[in-house]
Amino acid sequence: MKRSSAVSSALLATVLAAHLAAITYGFPDGNRHPNVGALVGTYSGGLYPYCSGTLISPTVFLTAAHCNIGSSRVSVTFTSTFSGTVKQLSGTFHANPLYTWKQNDPHDIAVVILDKPVTGITPAGLPTAGQLESSDQSSEFTAVGYGGDEVINQPGGPVIPYYDERQYATSFFNSLNQGYLRLSQNPANGAGGTCYGDSGGPNFIGAGASETSVVGATTITGDALCKATNVTYRLDTAAARSFLGAFVALP
C-alpha cells in the first residue's frame, strides 16, 4: 500500500507547525525491532498507520499524547509491513493529563493499555534517571517508525511517499535541554531520521553494533521536509518518569 502527500509552499507554514511521524534515509526493518508498532485507524475509506510507538511491557504501548484521535479506544499492530488485513490489538489510550496540544508541549507522552498481554515480543527498556545527560557529539541513536519516506521532488512540488512499512535509521546527537533531545537526520552527513507518521516512535540509544534496547526518547516533531532535525521527548526526566511510573516499573 502506498500513499503520497504533497508539501507545497501554500502548506509550508502549517507543515512547519505540525507533528512528525516517519523514517527517512533508512532501511526496511523486517524483524529487527519487533517491539515497535503502529497505531492504526480508518481514513479516506482505508486502514492506515497514523502514529508509531513501542511496547514497554506486555500490556503497555508507549506513544505521544498528540497521537490522540479523540477516542479512548484504539488499535495497535506490530506487523512490519502494513496492510488492511493485519492483526490488530485493542487498547485504551491514556495521554498525560498535563498535555495541552501546544507545539513543543513538555508533556507530549501517552500510553495505550492493551486489553491482553502481548506474547512472543520482548518489550523495550526505559532509560535510568538522567541517563541522556552523558550524551555528546559522538552519541548515535536509532529511530524506528512507520512514517513517510524521503521527499520526492515533483513538478507540483515536493511529495512525501508513504509505504506503510516499519523502517529504521541512524541519527546523530545535536543538542539536549531539560525536556528534549534534538537529533540530526541530515542525509548529507550520512544520517536518517523521522517524518510524518513516526510520532511517538522510539529513538533507541546507540546504533549499529552499539544499539541498545533502551528507548532514550520518543519522536515528537521536526522540520517540514524531514531532512534536518528530529525533536524527541526525553524519557529520562523527572516529568516523563512521573507519568510512566504509573504504568510500568522504572529502572
Protein Blocks (a to p, Z undefined) as FASTA:
>chain_A
ZZdddddfklmmmmmmpccdddehiadekjmlmmbccddddeehiacdfbdcddfbfkbc
cddfklpgoiabdcddfbfbdcfkbccddddddddfkbgoighiaklccddddfbdcehi
acdddddehklmmgcfkbccddddjbdcdddddfkbpcdddehiacddddddfbdcfkbc
cddfbfknopacddehigoiacdedehjllcfbdfbdcfbdcfkopmbccdddfkbmklm
mmmmmmbccZZ
